[in-house]
Amino acid sequence: MKRILALAAVIALAGCGVDAASSAATAAALKKQEIEQGKKTMQHAQQKIDAAVQQMQESSKAAEQQ
């Protein structure tokens, strides 16, 4: 009887470990997606900044020529 209870306790504790590992893997996958989205947002913002700087430079050159 003691062996059965011990085995049941081991199985229950092992199940908790699997659940925790699964949750950690899911959280890591979500964090990876979040980081990738952040990189895309940063690249898009950098492109907008570069375009604005180029436009300002062109406007400055046009004003100097007049």
Secondary structure, 3 states (H helix, E strand, C coil): CHHHHHHHHHHHHHHHHHHHHHHHHHHHHHHHHHHHHHHHHHHHHHHHHHHHHHHHHHHHHHHHHC
